[in-house]
Amino acid sequence: MELVQYIIMNTSLGMNKGKLCAQCAHAAVSVLEKANKELISEWKSEGMKKIVLKVSTTEELLELFEKVKRKLPCALITDAGRTQIEAGSKTCFACGPVEENEGQKYFSHLKLL
């Protein structure tokens, strides 16, 4: 069993690389509040594998988030609007850590960021 955290980024917002990285970090940390503590410990001991994927619209991000959050621990990130993008923009969500094959059921169709 290999544990992985999936991070799904919304590329439609035109965020620069620094903003994208900050939003990704927000998601990676936020989802840990919802994840199984034993899995988190195991995932940390394995090296904290992450897979960062992309969607091209906010609608696609939200549809996928709504589908996945019923089954797996997820955290959606909404921007405060202090820098590059409009307040309330949905930038990304993170899922897990979960077993990689479990995540693939939801994310295998997406491309790497």
RATA-V110900 format. One record per run of one state. SS is the DSSP state (H for helix, E for strand, - for the rest). FROM is the first residue (numbers start at 0). LEN is the number of residues. If there is no record, write none. Layout:
ss->SS from->FROM len->LEN
ss->SS from->FROM len->LEN
This chain:
ss->- from->0 len->2
ss->E from->2 len->8
ss->H from->10 len->3
ss->- from->13 len->3
ss->H from->16 len->17
ss->- from->33 len->3
ss->H from->36 len->9
ss->- from->45 len->4
ss->E from->49 len->6
ss->- from->55 len->2
ss->H from->57 len->11
ss->- from->68 len->5
ss->E from->73 len->5
ss->- from->78 len->11
ss->E from->89 len->10
ss->H from->99 len->8
ss->- from->107 len->3
ss->E from->110 len->2
ss->- from->112 len->1
